[in-house]
Amino acid sequence: MLSIRRVRADEWEAVRDLRLESLSDPLAPIAFLDTSASAAARSDDFWRDRASRAAESDDGAQLVAEDDGEWVGSLTVLLRRPGATDRLHRTVAHQGADVVGVWVRPTHRGDGTIDALLEAAVEWAVAHGAQTVSLDVHVDNSRARGAYRRFGFRETGEVTQSVARRELRMTFKPVHSDGPAHPR
């Protein structure tokens, strides 16, 4: 049975282990701005702090997908307030949220896990005042782009070039009503 929930601060080892597993994925070099070597070299204090912020911050949350208690996927949703600068140094125009660090185990790809994670991220973002939810995806990551499109994210046409990376911006506009954040 699949469930989605926010990580807890005391789960720092599981947060670390899932991150290391995600960074070993064959598409990790185009999916993440981190490497398994740099992540593995980080101290336990780094992972404790990361898990604590992901569990308790009002500005962001790490969500995990669990299947019978086993973590099978994760993402982080970060609020962006007007006037702030995002991780690609763009100025934020309106209250929104960015989804980062998305990963699902190969055994759970295509089974709705990514949709459940994105739905929970959108709901969390809307509950915290976000008007839009955005993400950046490598232009060559067709698997991820397809999953985001299927969910309802739309390509904005904005492509950002950073160190050896071309990232495409995608945005999702939640339904703001008494209904669900996503019109499914």
SVG drawing of the C-alpha trace seen along z (x, -y; Angstrom):
<svg xmlns="http://www.w3.org/2000/svg" viewBox="-15 -42 49 46">
<polyline fill="none" stroke="black" stroke-width="0.4" points="0.0,0.0 1.5,-3.3 1.4,-6.3 3.0,-9.7 4.2,-11.6 6.7,-14.2 10.0,-13.0 10.7,-13.2 13.9,-14.8 15.0,-11.5 15.0,-9.8 18.2,-11.4 19.9,-8.1 17.0,-7.1 17.1,-10.6 20.9,-10.1 20.5,-6.5 17.7,-7.4 19.7,-10.4 22.8,-8.2 20.6,-5.6 19.1,-8.3 22.5,-9.6 23.6,-6.2 20.8,-6.1 22.1,-6.0 20.4,-9.3 21.6,-11.1 24.2,-13.1 21.4,-14.9 18.8,-14.7 20.6,-16.1 23.0,-18.9 24.9,-16.7 27.1,-13.6 27.2,-10.4 30.8,-11.1 30.1,-14.5 26.9,-13.3 28.7,-10.3 31.5,-12.6 29.0,-14.8 29.0,-14.4 26.3,-12.9 25.6,-16.4 24.9,-17.6 22.3,-14.9 20.8,-15.5 20.4,-19.2 19.0,-18.4 16.4,-16.0 15.5,-18.4 14.9,-21.3 13.0,-19.0 10.7,-17.8 10.1,-21.1 10.5,-24.1 7.6,-26.2 9.6,-27.1 10.1,-23.6 9.3,-19.9 10.7,-16.6 8.1,-14.1 8.6,-10.3 6.6,-7.6 6.4,-4.5 5.3,-1.1 4.6,1.2 7.1,-0.9 9.9,-0.9 10.9,-4.3 10.5,-4.1 10.6,-7.7 11.1,-11.2 10.9,-14.9 11.4,-18.2 9.1,-21.2 10.5,-24.7 8.4,-27.9 9.6,-30.9 8.5,-34.3 8.3,-37.4 11.6,-39.1 13.6,-36.1 16.2,-34.5 15.8,-30.8 18.6,-28.2 19.3,-29.3 19.5,-33.0 16.2,-34.0 14.1,-36.6 10.8,-35.3 7.9,-37.4 5.0,-35.8 4.4,-33.4 5.2,-29.9 7.0,-26.7 9.7,-24.7 9.9,-20.9 13.4,-19.6 15.2,-16.3 12.6,-14.1 13.4,-10.4 11.4,-7.1 13.0,-3.7 12.9,-1.8 10.6,0.8 8.0,-1.9 8.2,-3.8 5.0,-3.8 2.8,-2.7 1.6,-6.1 4.2,-6.8 5.4,-10.0 1.9,-11.2 1.2,-10.7 4.4,-12.5 3.6,-15.4 0.0,-15.6 1.2,-15.8 3.8,-18.4 1.2,-20.6 -1.2,-20.2 1.5,-21.2 2.5,-24.2 -1.1,-25.4 -1.6,-25.1 1.4,-27.3 0.2,-30.0 1.8,-29.0 0.0,-30.2 2.1,-28.0 4.4,-25.0 7.5,-24.9 10.4,-22.7 13.5,-22.6 14.3,-19.4 17.3,-18.7 16.4,-19.0 17.6,-15.5 15.7,-13.8 12.7,-12.7 11.5,-10.2 11.1,-12.9 9.7,-15.4 7.0,-12.9 6.0,-12.2 5.7,-15.9 3.7,-16.6 1.3,-13.7 0.7,-15.1 -0.1,-18.5 3.1,-20.5 3.6,-22.7 6.9,-23.7 7.3,-27.5 9.9,-27.7 12.5,-29.1 15.7,-27.2 18.5,-28.0 22.1,-27.2 24.3,-26.5 27.5,-24.6 27.3,-22.0 23.5,-21.8 20.5,-23.0 17.4,-23.0 13.8,-23.5 11.4,-25.3 8.0,-23.6 5.0,-25.1 1.8,-23.7 -1.1,-26.0 -3.1,-24.4 -6.9,-24.7 -7.7,-27.2 -11.1,-26.2 -12.6,-24.0 -11.6,-21.0 -8.3,-19.2 -5.2,-21.0 -5.0,-18.9 -8.1,-18.3 -8.0,-14.5"/>
</svg>
